[in-house]
């Protein structure tokens, strides 16, 4: 049977959008990560609502987010050096196993009725340590799974699986939490790590030549910092991502309190809010994967950098759940377009011998901003209320986008 032109175009479009999936190792990575991330998002949704039930405090939600992110400052840069010295598959597998054990421990504490708010903070801190070593290796690992011409597509599909999980995981968590309780959410998350560990073990990777480095760890880190500081595009993109991390997406930490105090909902509302944000981010990631090299990534980055903060500004004034969810979809779309474009633009510029260290700086700025943002917005919400706290924070993101557009207009033309 012959394909007509419309069918041929559709098939070609699908093939372009999912080009990285033709690599067997990347398919294993995609499936394993998708399952594991869905479990992680289940835990994120359930953990936030559990803490709010235990404390009734928006500020304590910020403490949990702060604890989860603090290890990024201490270990993530070193994690980048390690990622240039040790096989990244090994680092990721060990980190994932550690997070699996912590998920099961939290499930046991909840199931036995012994859980206290400080337990959640402590376990979030330990998970943050594992993530500090996992994130740089995970960011740099993709180059081992696909050819260079499909690297941008693979980065976009990484974001796609992350946000597909961000849609499914919180929605399931809301139902499981309401019907079976939070312990089952944490148990399912623990089991989900087995999928990515199995995928890593099943991969048949070509030996990746690890760079031979001279000098101390500090000297090697300086090389990474010198590159980032001296390369204006990389510097601007990373700094902007840090502003978004600190003042933009910190809103997510308030979802449990927002769902109850502002929207008058419950744990299912919290799950829907997280899922809506994830749905928007998923659509943004698919857009990047589909467009590939056909549209300047700088143009997409510019659009997303305004859509996200403007959607959040509108969100602060809305009290009707369906409209609030729609605005969260727009927020997620804008954030993912910015984050994905930034990642691709940085990765296509960085030399291989610096990749692990530069991506550790990239990850540090993003993940390091999250705990400060969580702490800041939690404390502000406790004092002035959730809507005003979010509005004040996101105004800074909008200002940064405007300054970059006016002072560095060439970013719109980056490919």
C-alpha positions in Angstrom: 0.0 0.0 0.0 1.4 3.4 -1.0 1.3 6.3 1.3 -0.2 9.6 0.1 1.6 12.9 0.7 -0.4 13.6 3.9 0.5 10.3 5.4 4.1 10.6 4.3 4.3 14.1 5.9 2.8 12.8 9.1 5.1 9.8 9.3 8.1 12.1 8.6 7.0 14.5 11.3 6.6 11.8 13.9 10.0 10.4 12.9 11.6 13.8 13.3 9.9 14.5 16.7 11.1 11.2 18.2 14.4 10.8 16.3 16.4 9.9 19.4 14.2 6.9 20.1 15.7 5.0 17.2 18.8 4.4 19.4 18.3 1.3 21.6 20.2 2.7 24.6 18.1 5.9 24.5 14.9 3.9 24.3 15.9 2.0 27.5 16.8 5.3 29.2 13.5 6.9 28.1 11.3 4.0 29.3 13.2 3.5 32.6 13.3 7.2 33.4 9.6 7.7 32.5 8.5 5.1 35.1 10.9 6.3 37.7 10.0 10.0 37.3 6.3 9.2 37.5 7.0 7.7 40.9 9.1 10.7 41.9 6.3 13.1 41.0 3.9 10.9 43.0 6.2 11.3 46.0 6.5 15.1 45.5 2.8 15.6 45.4 2.1 13.3 48.4 5.0 14.6 50.5 3.9 18.2 50.1 0.3 17.5 51.1 1.5 15.2 54.0 3.6 18.0 55.4 0.8 20.5 55.1 -1.6 18.1 56.9 1.0 17.6 59.7 1.9 21.3 60.1 -0.8 23.5 58.4 2.1 25.8 57.6 3.1 27.2 54.2 6.5 28.1 55.8 7.2 24.5 56.6 6.6 23.6 52.9 9.4 26.0 52.2 11.6 24.3 54.8 11.2 20.9 53.1 12.1 22.5 49.7 15.1 24.2 51.3 16.3 21.0 52.8 16.0 19.1 49.5 18.1 21.8 47.7 20.8 22.6 50.2 23.0 19.7 49.2 23.2 21.1 45.7 25.4 24.0 47.0 27.7 21.6 48.8 28.1 18.7 46.4 26.8 19.4 42.9 30.0 21.1 41.6 32.0 18.1 42.9 29.5 15.9 41.3 30.4 17.5 38.0 34.0 16.8 38.4 33.2 13.2 39.3 31.0 13.0 36.1 34.1 13.7 34.1 36.2 11.1 35.9 33.9 8.1 36.5 31.4 6.4 34.1 28.2 8.3 34.4 26.1 5.2 34.2 27.6 4.0 37.5 27.1 7.3 39.2 23.4 7.5 38.2 22.7 3.9 39.2 24.2 4.4 42.7 22.3 7.6 43.2 19.0 6.1 42.1 19.5 3.1 44.4 20.1 5.5 47.3 16.9 7.5 46.6 14.9 4.2 46.3 16.0 3.3 49.9 15.0 6.7 51.2 11.5 6.4 49.6 10.9 3.0 51.2 12.1 4.5 54.6 9.5 7.3 54.4 6.8 4.8 53.4 7.6 2.7 56.5 7.5 5.8 58.8 4.1 6.8 57.4 2.7 3.3 57.4 3.6 2.8 61.1 2.2 6.1 62.1 5.6 7.4 63.4 6.2 10.1 60.8 7.0 13.6 62.1 7.6 16.7 60.1 11.4 16.6 60.9 11.5 13.1 59.4 10.3 14.5 56.1 12.9 17.3 56.2 15.7 14.9 57.0 14.9 12.5 54.3 14.5 15.4 51.8 18.0 16.5 52.8 19.4 13.0 52.1 17.6 12.8 48.8 19.1 16.1 47.9 22.6 14.7 48.5 21.9 11.8 46.1 20.4 14.2 43.5 23.5 16.5 43.7 25.6 13.7 42.3 22.9 12.3 40.0 22.0 15.6 38.2 25.3 16.5 36.6 25.8 12.9 35.3 22.3 12.7 34.1 22.6 16.0 32.2 25.9 14.9 30.6 24.9 11.2 30.0 22.7 11.9 27.0 25.7 12.5 24.8 26.6 8.8 25.3 23.2 7.6 24.1 22.7 9.4 20.7 24.8 10.8 17.9 25.6 14.5 18.0 23.1 15.4 15.2 20.2 14.1 17.5 21.5 15.6 20.7 19.0 18.5 20.7 16.1 16.1 20.0 17.3 13.8 22.8 17.4 16.8 25.3 13.9 17.7 24.2 12.7 14.1 24.7 14.3 14.0 28.1 12.1 17.0 29.0 9.2 15.3 27.4 9.5 12.2 29.6 10.1 14.3 32.7 6.9 16.3 32.1 4.8 13.3 31.0 5.7 11.9 34.4 4.8 15.3 35.9 1.3 15.0 34.5 0.7 11.3 35.4 2.5 11.1 38.7 0.6 13.9 40.7 -2.8 12.9 39.2 -2.2 9.3 40.4 -0.9 10.5 43.7 -4.0 12.5 44.4 -6.2 9.4 43.9 -3.9 7.0 45.7 -3.4 9.4 48.6 -7.2 9.9 49.0 -8.1 6.2 48.7 -5.1 4.4 50.3 -3.0 7.0 52.1 0.4 8.6 51.5 2.4 5.5 52.4 1.4 3.8 49.2 2.6 6.8 47.2 6.0 6.5 48.7 6.1 2.7 48.3 5.2 3.0 44.6 7.9 5.6 44.1 10.5 3.3 45.7 9.5 0.5 43.3 9.7 2.8 40.3 13.4 3.3 40.8 13.9 -0.4 39.8 12.9 0.5 36.2 15.7 3.0 35.6 18.3 0.9 37.4 17.3 -2.1 35.2 17.5 0.1 32.1 21.0 1.3 33.0 22.2 -2.3 33.5 20.7 -3.4 30.2 22.4 -0.7 28.1 25.3 -1.7 25.7 27.4 1.4 25.8 30.6 2.0 23.8 33.5 2.9 26.1 33.3 6.6 26.8 36.9 8.0 27.0 37.1 9.9 30.2 39.3 12.9 30.1 42.6 12.8 31.8 42.8 15.8 34.1 45.8 17.4 35.7 45.7 19.6 38.7 43.4 19.5 41.8 39.6 19.4 41.9 39.6 23.1 42.6 41.7 23.8 39.5 39.3 21.7 37.4 36.3 23.6 38.8 38.0 26.9 38.0 38.3 25.8 34.4 34.5 25.2 34.2 33.8 28.6 35.9 36.2 30.4 33.6 34.4 29.0 30.6 30.9 29.9 31.9 32.0 33.5 32.9 33.8 34.1 29.6 31.1 32.8 27.3 28.3 35.4 27.2 25.5 33.3 25.9 26.1 30.5 28.4 26.5 33.0 31.2 23.3 34.8 30.4 21.2 31.7 30.0 22.5 30.2 33.2 21.9 33.4 35.2 18.4 33.7 33.9 17.6 30.1 34.8 18.8 30.9 38.3 16.4 33.8 38.5 13.5 31.6 37.4 14.5 28.9 39.9 14.7 31.5 42.7 11.7 33.7 42.0 9.5 31.9 39.4 8.8 28.2 39.9 9.0 28.5 43.7 5.2 28.8 43.3 5.1 25.0 43.1 6.1 24.7 46.7 2.9 26.5 47.8 0.6 24.2 45.8 -0.6 22.2 48.9 -1.4 25.4 50.8 -2.8 27.1 47.6 -5.1 24.2 46.8 -6.8 24.5 50.3 -6.4 28.2 51.3 -6.9 29.9 48.0 -8.9 27.5 45.8 -10.8 25.8 48.6 -9.9 22.3 47.4 -8.1 19.2 48.9 -5.4 16.7 48.0 -6.9 16.0 44.6 -6.8 19.7 43.8 -3.1 19.7 44.7 -2.6 16.8 42.3 -4.5 18.5 39.5 -2.4 21.7 39.9 0.9 19.7 39.6 -0.5 17.7 36.7 -1.6 20.9 34.9 1.8 22.5 35.3 3.3 19.2 34.0 0.9 19.1 31.0 2.0 22.5 29.9 5.7 21.6 30.3 5.0 18.4 28.3 3.5 20.3 25.4 6.5 22.7 25.5 9.0 19.9 25.4 7.1 18.2 22.5 7.1 21.5 20.6 10.9 21.8 21.0 11.4 18.2 19.8 9.1 18.7 16.8 10.7 22.0 15.7 14.2 20.8 16.1 16.5 23.0 14.1 13.7 24.5 12.0 13.1 27.5 14.3 15.7 29.5 16.1 15.9 28.3 19.7 16.6 31.9 20.8 13.2 32.9 19.4 11.4 30.2 21.3 13.4 31.0 24.5 12.3 34.7 24.2 8.6 33.7 23.8 8.7 31.3 26.8 10.5 33.9 29.0 7.5 36.1 28.8 4.7 33.5 28.7 5.7 31.9 32.0 5.8 35.0 34.3 2.7 36.6 32.7 0.7 33.4 33.2 1.8 33.4 36.9 0.8 37.0 37.3 -2.7 36.2 36.0 -2.8 33.0 38.2 -2.5 35.1 41.4 -5.8 36.8 40.7 -7.8 33.7 39.8 -10.1 31.7 42.3 -11.9 29.5 39.8 -10.2 26.1 39.6 -10.6 25.4 35.8 -9.1 28.8 34.9 -6.3 28.4 37.5 -5.4 25.0 35.9 -5.3 26.5 32.4 -2.9 29.2 33.6 -0.7 26.6 35.2 -0.6 24.9 31.8 0.7 28.1 30.3 3.2 28.5 33.1 4.5 25.0 32.6 4.7 25.5 28.8 6.7 28.8 29.2 9.0 27.3 31.7 9.8 24.3 29.7 10.4 26.2 26.5 12.9 28.4 28.4 14.6 25.6 30.3 14.8 23.2 27.3 16.1 25.9 24.9 18.7 27.0 27.5 19.9 23.4 28.0 20.2 22.8 24.3 22.0 26.1 23.6 24.5 25.5 26.4 25.1 21.8 25.5 25.7 22.5 21.8 28.4 25.1 22.8 30.3 23.5 25.6 33.5 21.5 24.8 33.3 17.8 25.6 36.2 18.0 28.1 34.3 20.5 30.1 30.8 19.1 29.7 30.4 17.5 33.2 31.7 20.6 35.0 29.7 23.1 32.9 26.6 21.1 33.3 27.2 20.8 37.1 27.3 24.7 37.2 24.1 24.8 35.1 22.5 22.3 37.5 23.8 24.0 40.6 22.4 27.4 39.6 19.0 25.8 38.9 18.8 23.3 41.8 20.6 25.7 44.1 18.0 28.4 43.5 15.2 26.1 44.4 15.8 25.8 48.1 16.3 29.5 48.5 13.2 30.2 46.5 11.2 27.7 48.6 12.4 29.2 51.8 11.7 32.8 50.6 8.2 32.2 49.3 7.2 30.0 52.2 8.2 32.7 54.7 6.6 35.5 52.6 3.3 33.5 52.2 3.2 33.0 56.0 3.3 36.8 56.5 1.5 38.4 53.5 -0.5 35.5 52.1 0.2 33.2 49.1 -1.1 35.4 46.2 0.9 38.5 47.1 4.0 36.5 47.8 3.9 34.9 44.4 3.1 38.2 42.7 6.1 39.9 44.2 8.4 37.1 43.3 7.3 36.7 39.7 7.7 40.4 39.1 11.4 39.9 39.3 11.3 37.2 36.6 9.3 39.4 34.3 11.8 42.3 34.9 14.8 40.0 34.1 13.1 38.9 30.8 12.6 42.5 29.8 16.2 43.5 30.6 17.6 40.6 28.5 15.3 41.4 25.6 16.4 45.1 25.6 20.1 44.7 26.3 20.8 41.4 24.5 18.5 41.3 21.5 20.8 38.9 19.6 19.7 36.1 21.8 16.5 35.9 19.8 18.5 34.8 16.7 20.4 32.0 18.4 20.0 28.6 16.8 
